[in-house]
Amino acid sequence: MVATSFNIDQKTDQTLESLRRHYQVSSKADVLRKAIALLNVVSRNEYADGTIILRQRDGQSLRVVVWTPE
């Protein structure tokens, strides 16, 4: 496995820690791996304008902007 390091701000670090606890994984690196896998799925299913459609538990659809092309 290749080692990589990042400089992140405190808010991002707190978010990673919160997600680590939520998913009950042992490291923030595990959270990042999960996030990358999810973004990979999103990238294959987004519209040309960078949006995706999420279906909420109540069945309602929600359009989310993931990326806006310049």
matplotlib code that plots the C-alpha trace (Angstrom):
import matplotlib.pyplot as plt

x = [0.0, 1.3, 1.4, 0.0, -0.2, -2.6, -2.8, -6.4, -8.1, -9.6, -13.2, -12.4, -10.5, -13.5, -15.8, -13.5, -13.4, -17.2, -17.6, -15.0, -17.2, -20.4, -19.1, -17.3, -14.0, -10.6, -9.1, -9.8, -8.0, -10.9, -13.3, -11.4, -11.4, -15.2, -15.6, -13.5, -15.5, -18.8, -17.5, -16.5, -20.1, -21.4, -19.1, -20.6, -24.1, -24.0, -25.7, -23.7, -24.4, -22.6, -25.8, -27.0, -30.5, -30.8, -33.9, -34.6, -36.1, -39.5, -39.3, -38.8, -36.1, -33.5, -31.2, -27.7, -25.0, -21.8, -19.6, -20.3, -18.3, -16.6]
y = [0.0, 3.5, 6.0, 9.5, 12.5, 15.4, 18.8, 19.5, 22.1, 21.5, 21.4, 18.7, 16.7, 16.9, 15.8, 12.8, 11.9, 12.1, 9.9, 7.5, 7.1, 6.9, 4.1, 2.4, 2.1, 2.2, 5.1, 8.3, 6.6, 4.1, 7.0, 8.4, 5.0, 4.8, 8.4, 7.7, 4.5, 6.5, 9.3, 6.7, 5.5, 9.0, 9.9, 7.0, 8.2, 12.0, 14.2, 16.4, 19.4, 17.7, 16.8, 13.5, 12.4, 10.9, 9.1, 9.8, 7.2, 8.7, 8.2, 11.8, 12.7, 15.2, 16.7, 17.5, 19.5, 17.5, 19.4, 22.4, 22.4, 25.8]
z = [0.0, -0.9, 2.0, 1.3, 3.6, 3.5, 5.2, 6.2, 8.3, 11.7, 10.5, 7.9, 10.5, 12.9, 10.1, 9.3, 13.0, 13.2, 10.2, 11.6, 14.7, 12.7, 10.5, 13.3, 11.4, 12.9, 11.0, 9.0, 6.1, 6.2, 5.9, 3.0, 1.2, 1.7, 0.4, -2.7, -3.4, -3.1, -5.3, -7.9, -8.0, -8.2, -11.1, -13.1, -12.4, -12.5, -15.2, -17.5, -15.3, -12.4, -10.4, -9.1, -7.9, -4.5, -3.3, 0.4, 2.8, 2.4, -1.4, -2.3, -4.8, -4.1, -6.8, -5.5, -7.2, -6.9, -9.4, -11.6, -14.9, -15.6]

ax = plt.figure().add_subplot(projection="3d")
ax.plot(x, y, z, "-o")
ax.set_aspect("equal")
plt.show()
